[in-house]
């Protein structure tokens, strides 16, 4: 079985662009880029995390652990991993598209929340954290 148990594609430019229409960059990180994409067959909008394998060197175990957790968890407030696709140079995580931006940005933009709205947000976050803890997962990088 290939590394990470994913489907194998040889070329990003051919197989990935045949399968997905890439729209825009949603975010970038140290060794990955997240792109908004439309599945050409289903027309579903997804987020595709494109991980550069060269930049990943030495971090494979951490990524493998993250993937195993994403495969295992099913919760309405935790992003869903649809599929993993492998190419020679990149690993692609096809994920649920989550809209609405960062919570921190929303808090700053809104300025203040009523107690009712704030308690609803906190409840959703705590429900997701409790679910992860019940699954034996500790997030270790929570951000608002």
C-alpha positions as CSV (number, residue, x, y, z in Angstrom):
1,X,0.0,0.0,0.0
2,X,1.4,3.4,-0.9
3,X,2.5,5.9,1.8
4,X,-0.5,7.3,3.7
5,X,-2.9,4.9,1.9
6,X,-3.8,7.4,-0.8
7,X,-4.7,7.2,-4.5
8,X,-1.7,7.5,-6.8
9,X,-1.6,10.2,-9.5
10,X,1.5,10.8,-11.5
11,X,1.2,14.5,-12.5
12,X,-0.4,17.4,-10.7
13,X,-0.8,19.4,-13.9
14,X,-2.6,16.6,-15.8
15,X,-4.5,14.3,-13.4
16,X,-5.4,17.0,-10.8
17,X,-6.5,19.6,-13.3
18,X,-8.6,17.0,-15.2
19,X,-10.3,16.1,-11.9
20,X,-10.5,19.6,-10.4
21,X,-10.9,23.2,-11.6
22,X,-8.7,25.3,-9.3
23,X,-10.1,28.7,-8.5
24,X,-8.0,30.5,-6.0
25,X,-5.5,30.2,-3.1
26,X,-7.2,30.1,0.3
27,X,-4.0,30.0,2.3
28,X,-0.4,29.1,2.5
29,X,1.9,27.5,5.0
30,X,5.5,26.4,5.5
31,X,5.1,23.3,3.3
32,X,1.6,23.5,1.9
33,X,-0.9,25.6,0.0
34,X,-4.7,25.3,0.3
35,X,-6.6,25.9,-2.9
36,X,-10.3,26.4,-3.6
37,X,-11.3,23.8,-6.2
38,X,-14.4,22.6,-8.0
39,X,-14.8,18.8,-8.7
40,X,-15.4,18.7,-12.4
41,X,-17.7,15.7,-12.1
42,X,-19.9,16.6,-9.1
43,X,-19.4,20.4,-9.2
44,X,-18.8,20.3,-5.4
45,X,-16.5,23.0,-4.1
46,X,-13.7,21.6,-1.9
47,X,-10.5,22.8,-0.3
48,X,-7.4,21.0,-1.6
49,X,-4.3,21.1,0.6
50,X,-1.3,20.7,-1.6
51,X,1.7,19.5,0.3
52,X,5.2,19.8,-1.3
53,X,7.0,16.5,-0.5
54,X,10.4,18.1,-0.7
55,X,9.5,20.5,2.1
56,X,7.9,17.7,4.0
57,X,11.1,15.8,4.6
58,X,11.4,14.7,8.2
59,X,7.8,15.5,9.0
60,X,6.2,12.5,7.4
61,X,5.3,10.9,10.7
62,X,3.5,14.0,11.9
63,X,1.5,14.2,8.7
64,X,0.7,10.5,8.8
65,X,-0.7,11.0,12.3
66,X,-2.8,14.0,11.2
67,X,-4.2,12.1,8.3
68,X,-5.1,9.1,10.5
69,X,-6.9,11.4,12.9
70,X,-8.8,13.2,10.1
71,X,-9.9,9.9,8.7
72,X,-11.2,8.8,12.1
73,X,-13.1,11.8,13.4
74,X,-16.6,12.6,12.3
75,X,-18.0,15.7,13.9
76,X,-20.0,18.7,12.5
77,X,-17.5,21.2,13.8
78,X,-14.4,19.4,12.5
79,X,-13.4,19.6,8.9
80,X,-14.0,16.4,6.9
81,X,-11.2,14.8,4.9
82,X,-12.8,13.4,1.6
83,X,-9.8,11.8,0.0
84,X,-6.0,11.7,-0.3
85,X,-4.2,11.9,-3.7
86,X,-0.5,11.3,-4.3
87,X,1.7,12.5,-7.0
88,X,5.5,12.3,-7.4
89,X,6.0,15.8,-6.0
90,X,2.9,16.5,-4.0
91,X,0.4,15.0,-1.6
92,X,-3.1,16.4,-1.9
93,X,-5.7,16.3,0.9
94,X,-9.2,16.9,-0.6
95,X,-11.2,18.4,2.3
96,X,-14.6,19.8,3.0
97,X,-14.7,23.5,2.2
98,X,-15.3,25.6,5.3
99,X,-16.5,29.1,4.6
100,X,-16.8,32.1,6.9
101,X,-13.2,32.9,7.5
102,X,-11.2,32.7,10.7
103,X,-13.0,33.0,14.0
104,X,-10.5,35.5,15.3
105,X,-11.1,37.8,12.3
106,X,-14.9,37.5,12.9
107,X,-14.5,38.4,16.5
108,X,-12.4,41.5,15.7
109,X,-14.7,42.5,12.8
110,X,-17.9,42.2,14.9
111,X,-16.3,43.9,17.9
112,X,-18.5,42.3,20.6
113,X,-21.0,39.5,20.9
114,X,-24.1,39.1,23.1
115,X,-23.8,36.6,25.9
116,X,-26.1,34.3,24.0
117,X,-24.0,34.4,20.8
118,X,-20.7,34.1,22.6
119,X,-22.0,31.1,24.6
120,X,-23.2,29.4,21.4
121,X,-19.7,29.8,19.8
122,X,-17.9,28.6,23.0
123,X,-20.3,25.6,23.2
124,X,-19.5,24.6,19.6
125,X,-15.8,24.8,20.2
126,X,-16.0,22.9,23.5
127,X,-18.2,20.2,21.9
128,X,-15.6,19.6,19.2
129,X,-12.7,19.6,21.8
130,X,-14.7,17.2,24.0
131,X,-15.3,14.9,21.0
132,X,-11.6,14.9,20.2
133,X,-10.7,14.1,23.8
134,X,-13.2,11.2,23.8
135,X,-11.4,9.9,20.7
136,X,-8.0,10.2,22.5
137,X,-6.9,13.2,20.5
138,X,-5.3,16.3,21.9
139,X,-5.3,19.2,19.4
140,X,-2.2,21.1,20.8
141,X,-2.6,24.1,18.4
142,X,-6.0,25.7,19.1
143,X,-6.3,29.2,17.9
144,X,-9.2,31.7,18.0
